[in-house]
Amino acid sequence: MNTMLKNMTRSKLIQIWFVAVALLVAAGVAIGATVTVGTGALLVAVCLVPPAIVFMLWPGVEAQTAGDVLRGDDRRR
């Protein structure tokens, strides 16, 4: 489980989120839920806000330190 989360990319997580929301919408339509303007706006917010937060908070590529520049990438030397 831990290695699965380490290999998770930002785009993959957002794709999973959109699929989950689409499945919930499909289940709601299959059950016969009515979609009003307010419900549609709430659904759009639920669909777009969490991926935007993930996109902003996901850690980026770590910057190189001075030691990394001096030693290089190969630590065996």
ZIUR-V305983 format. One record per backbone hydrogen bond with DSSP energy under -1.0 kcal/mol. CO is the residue of the C=O (numbers start at 1). NH is the residue of the N-H. If there is no record, write none. Layout:
CO;NH, CO;NH
This chain:
1;5, 2;6, 3;7, 9;13, 10;14, 11;15, 12;16, 13;17, 14;18, 15;19, 16;20, 17;21, 18;22, 19;23, 20;24, 21;25, 22;26, 23;27, 24;28, 25;29, 26;30, 27;31, 28;32, 28;33, 36;40, 37;41, 38;42, 39;43, 40;44, 41;45, 42;46, 43;47, 44;48, 45;49, 48;52, 49;53, 50;54, 51;55, 52;56, 53;57, 54;58, 65;69, 66;70, 67;71, 68;72
